[in-house]
Amino acid sequence: MKVALLFAAFFASASAFAPVQQNARTQTSLFAEEMSKALPFMKRPPLLDGSMAGDFGFDPLGLSEINGVGIDLYWLAEAEIKHCRLAMMAALGNIWVEAYGPAPGCEMASAKNQMDAFWQLWDVHPQYIAAGLIGIMFVEAFSGIATTSGRESGMRAPGDFGLNPFGYAEDSPRLKKFKEQEIANGRLAMFAAAGQIMQGMTTGEGALENLASVFN
């Protein structure tokens, strides 16, 4: 009889502790889900839930929660995609011009360093620069209208201008993969383009010349 009572007490005490362990595991799981993937020692910002391309919960300054100045997460995502696309063209353009020379009509911009080439073009054909700035104004106006209307309607994803010549938008998994690649390559290109310009201004040489000097 005493043995039976001991076994009963043992199992009762074990079952009493079981829910506590389960709750502990649940709390640990919820805690892990709330942490940022990019910064595991910080909590994930509420709006960065991983639904957007390139979202890893990186927001140490809390910019995703700024709404009172006309800037919200949608606007920031649109701005990032725009700069990603521009930086990818800039990084490739810097190398292309250095390797193959300037475009027709811009032969005077012969400097390998792109900042020097810019001022060479400005000295001879400032109207080219003015025309480029006017073109940028039109593009920004069109982009601003699309961003504002898309933010208000909720029917447009950031950076989506309906350009789909190869039909990638019809394949959701493939489209999601391309969006992730666009953001990843664009972020890298922003560093690359800035590095090309900064190093060119420091050394007076082009990106390829600076790269070659590393191995010499």
Helices and strands as residue ranges (DSSP letters): H 2-34, G 63-65, H 73-100, H 114-124, H 126-153, G 168-170, H 172-203, H 207-214
